[in-house]
Amino acid sequence: MMLFIKLLLAHLLGDFVLQSGKWVKDKEQKKYRSYSLYLHGLIHFLLILLITWQSSFILPALLIAIVHVVIDILKLMLQNERNKRVWFFADQFLHIIVLIVVVWYIDGSEFFSKASTDHLLIIATGLVILLTPASFAIRIILSKWTPSTAFKTDKIETPSLLQAGMVIGYLERILVFIFILSNQWAAIGFLVTAKSVFRFSDLRLGQDRKLTEYILIGTLLSFSIAIVTGLITLTAMHY
């Protein structure tokens, strides 16, 4: 289990935390000719070696990095504006499958081992999921109803802080995660209520049903991801 957790953490850091938007645009424009694509693969290779901290893992790490680049090329060649959301999740699914296959090939019994459970590493992986990866997933899902094309938001004149929505999302998911690990489910209900109260005035002033639905979907997605991640983390810690 712990080897898979380490590889998953390396994947999340490499694919989301350490990959800039500039790199993503460069890959989408130049595809397999993009230097960012191969630098991205190199970062994955180095992260795997750093997190696993095993010199004997060089060949598996190289294999994972190469296959990662191949999958990314496949996605870049086949995706377009219409199927971009589908390919985002298909790409992540294929990367996770590769990690599972590698761990299973090295030692299939490792998935069922309880001897070396590192709670801190499991919690760290859960927290990383709730930051950039969760934000990307929510953004991809909500991109079908972008404010600029689906509805107008100029009825609400109150300006907002730079990237405030992203920070709020990070904080609410981390708080839900902490509450679940602490078995404080009532606090999650309080958090949902508090956010609803603060959002109510904006929605009332906007008087826009589409805006209300857009914010509601985003909020429910954010809380759902946090709850599911918290439950999976608890299961992994007590497995």
C-alpha positions in Angstrom: 0.0 0.0 0.0 2.7 2.5 0.9 4.6 2.1 -2.3 1.4 3.0 -4.2 0.8 5.9 -1.9 4.3 7.2 -2.6 3.9 6.9 -6.4 0.5 8.5 -6.2 2.0 11.5 -4.2 4.8 11.8 -6.8 2.2 11.8 -9.6 0.0 14.5 -7.9 3.0 16.7 -7.2 4.4 16.3 -10.8 1.1 16.6 -12.6 -0.5 19.5 -10.7 1.7 21.2 -8.1 4.9 21.4 -10.2 3.4 21.9 -13.6 2.7 25.5 -14.5 -0.1 26.8 -16.7 2.5 28.0 -19.2 3.8 24.4 -19.6 0.3 23.1 -20.2 -0.4 25.7 -22.9 3.0 25.0 -24.5 2.2 21.2 -24.6 -1.3 21.9 -26.1 0.2 24.1 -28.8 3.3 22.1 -29.8 2.1 18.6 -28.6 5.0 16.1 -28.9 7.4 18.8 -30.1 7.1 20.7 -26.8 10.1 20.7 -24.6 7.8 21.1 -21.6 6.4 17.7 -22.2 9.7 15.9 -21.7 10.8 18.2 -18.9 7.5 17.2 -17.3 8.4 13.5 -17.6 11.8 14.2 -16.1 10.3 15.8 -13.1 8.0 12.8 -12.6 11.1 10.5 -12.8 13.0 12.6 -10.2 10.0 12.9 -7.9 9.5 9.1 -7.8 13.2 8.6 -6.9 13.0 11.3 -4.3 9.8 10.1 -2.6 10.5 6.3 -2.8 14.2 6.9 -1.9 15.3 3.6 -3.4 18.2 3.4 -5.8 16.9 0.0 -7.0 13.7 1.8 -8.2 15.5 3.6 -11.1 14.2 1.3 -13.8 10.5 1.3 -12.6 10.7 5.1 -12.2 12.0 5.5 -15.7 9.3 3.2 -17.1 6.6 5.2 -15.3 8.0 8.5 -16.5 8.2 7.2 -20.2 4.7 5.8 -20.1 3.5 9.0 -18.5 4.8 11.0 -21.4 3.3 8.6 -24.0 -0.1 8.9 -22.3 0.2 12.7 -22.3 1.1 12.6 -26.0 -1.9 10.5 -26.7 -4.2 12.9 -24.9 -2.7 15.9 -26.6 -3.1 14.4 -30.1 -6.7 13.3 -29.5 -8.3 16.0 -27.3 -10.2 19.0 -28.6 -12.5 21.6 -27.0 -15.5 19.3 -27.1 -13.8 16.2 -25.4 -11.3 18.0 -23.3 -13.1 17.2 -20.1 -13.3 13.5 -20.9 -9.6 13.4 -21.8 -8.6 15.1 -18.5 -10.2 12.3 -16.5 -9.2 9.5 -18.9 -5.6 10.8 -18.7 -5.6 10.7 -14.9 -7.3 7.3 -14.9 -4.6 5.8 -17.2 -1.8 7.3 -15.1 -3.2 5.7 -11.9 -3.6 2.3 -13.7 0.0 2.4 -14.7 1.0 3.0 -11.0 -1.2 0.1 -9.9 0.3 -2.3 -12.6 3.9 -1.4 -11.6 3.3 -1.9 -7.9 1.4 -5.1 -8.6 4.2 -6.4 -10.8 6.9 -5.6 -8.2 5.0 -7.1 -5.3 1.3 -7.7 -5.6 1.0 -8.5 -1.8 2.2 -4.9 -1.1 -1.4 -3.7 -1.6 -2.5 -5.9 1.4 0.5 -5.2 3.6 -0.1 -3.5 7.0 3.4 -3.6 8.3 4.7 -0.2 7.1 1.7 2.1 7.2 2.9 5.7 7.3 0.0 7.8 8.5 1.8 11.1 7.9 2.5 10.2 4.3 -1.1 9.1 3.8 -2.5 12.4 5.3 0.0 14.4 3.2 -1.2 12.7 0.0 -4.8 13.4 1.0 -4.1 17.1 1.5 -2.3 17.4 -1.8 -5.4 15.9 -3.5 -7.5 18.6 -2.0 -5.4 21.4 -3.3 -4.5 21.8 -6.9 -5.8 18.4 -8.2 -9.3 19.0 -6.7 -9.4 22.6 -8.1 -8.5 21.4 -11.5 -11.1 18.7 -11.4 -13.8 21.1 -10.3 -12.8 23.7 -12.9 -12.9 21.1 -15.7 -16.4 19.9 -14.6 -17.7 23.5 -14.3 -16.1 24.6 -17.6 -19.3 23.4 -19.3 -21.1 26.3 -17.6 -18.5 29.1 -17.6 -19.9 32.4 -16.4 -18.9 34.3 -19.6 -21.0 32.1 -21.8 -23.7 30.7 -19.6 -24.9 33.8 -17.7 -23.9 37.3 -16.8 -22.5 38.2 -13.4 -22.3 41.9 -13.9 -25.5 42.3 -11.7 -23.2 41.8 -8.7 -21.1 44.9 -8.5 -19.1 43.9 -5.4 -15.4 43.3 -6.4 -13.7 40.2 -5.2 -10.1 39.5 -4.0 -7.6 38.0 -6.5 -7.9 34.2 -6.5 -10.2 34.4 -3.5 -12.4 31.6 -4.8 -9.5 29.3 -5.1 -8.2 30.0 -1.6 -11.7 29.6 -0.1 -12.0 26.2 -1.9 -8.6 25.1 -0.5 -9.5 26.1 3.0 -13.0 24.6 3.0 -11.7 21.3 1.7 -8.9 21.2 4.2 -11.3 22.0 7.1 -13.7 19.2 6.0 -10.7 16.8 5.7 -9.6 17.7 9.3 -13.1 17.4 10.6 -13.4 13.9 9.1 -10.1 12.7 10.5 -11.2 14.1 13.9 -14.7 12.5 13.6 -16.3 15.8 13.9 -19.1 15.5 11.3 -21.3 18.1 12.9 -18.6 20.7 12.2 -19.0 20.0 8.5 -22.6 20.9 8.7 -21.7 24.1 10.5 -19.2 24.9 7.7 -21.8 24.3 5.0 -24.3 26.6 6.8 -21.7 29.3 7.3 -20.7 29.4 3.7 -24.4 29.4 2.6 -25.1 32.4 4.8 -22.2 34.4 3.3 -23.1 33.5 -0.2 -26.8 34.3 0.2 -26.4 38.0 -0.1 -24.5 37.8 -3.4 -27.0 35.4 -4.9 -30.0 37.5 -3.7 -28.4 40.6 -5.3 -27.6 38.8 -8.4 -31.1 37.4 -8.8 -29.7 35.0 -11.4 -30.8 31.4 -11.2 -28.0 30.2 -13.4 -25.4 31.9 -11.1 -27.0 30.2 -8.1 -26.9 26.8 -9.8 -23.3 27.4 -10.9 -22.1 28.2 -7.3 -24.2 25.4 -5.8 -22.6 22.8 -8.1 -19.1 24.1 -7.4 -19.7 24.1 -3.6 -21.2 20.6 -3.6 -18.4 19.2 -5.8 -15.8 20.8 -3.4 -17.4 19.3 -0.3 -18.0 16.0 -1.9 -14.3 15.6 -3.0 -13.2 16.6 0.5 -15.5 14.1 2.2 -14.6 11.2 -0.2 -10.9 12.0 0.2 -11.2 12.1 4.0 -13.0 8.7 4.1 -10.5 7.1 1.8 -7.6 8.5 3.9 -9.2 7.2 7.1 -9.6 3.8 5.4 -6.0 3.7 4.3 -4.7 4.7 7.7 -6.6 1.9 9.4 -6.2 -0.7 6.7 
